[in-house]
């Protein structure tokens, strides 16, 4: 997991470069932003468009023993 200062710097750089970003990369950034806390997610949304709220992680799949 990235430190908060590294995450903050990455968000600043991403927002600064947003006007020069192609649509496929914008989509990837919006998808990745769903896993961020509210403040950086909102700043990315300002530069890259609407970002969905944080989604719950799917439940882990547990292996079962074979009979």
N, C-alpha and C positions, 0 to 999 in steps of 0.2 A: 504494500500500500504506500502511496506517495505521501510525503510529508505535506503539511498544510501550506508551507511556504513554496514548495515546488508546485503544488496544485494551483496556488494563487498566481504564480508567474506564468504557468501554462495557460491559464484562463486569460490573463492580460494579453499575452502574445497572440492567442487564438482570436480574441475579439479585435485586436489591432489588424490582423491579417484577413479578417472575415470578408471585406469587400473584394478580395482577390481570390477567393476560394470557389472552386467549381462545385456544382450541385451535388455530385456523389459524395464529396468530402464533407459538405455541409450536412447531408443526411447522416453520415457516420458520426459527426460531432454531436448532432442533436440526440442521436441514439445513446451515445456514450454519456452525455450530460444527464440522462435520466437517473444515473447512479450517483450523482453528486449532491451535496447538501444544497439547500434552497438558494443561498446567496450566489455561489458561482453558477448554478443552473440558470438563475435569472439573468446574470450578466451575459452568459453565452446565448440565451434566448434573444437578448437585445441585438446581438450581432448576427445570429444564424437563423432566427425565426423561432416559432413556438417549440418548446420542449415539453414533452409529456411529464407528468408527475412521476415521482419515484415509484417504480414497480416492485412488487414483492418478488423475491427470488423463488423459482419453482422449488417444490419440495425435493429433497435428495432422494434418489432412487436407491433403494437398499436391495442388495442381491439376496435371493432366497436359495436355500439349499435344495439340491435335487433329491428326489426320493430314492 
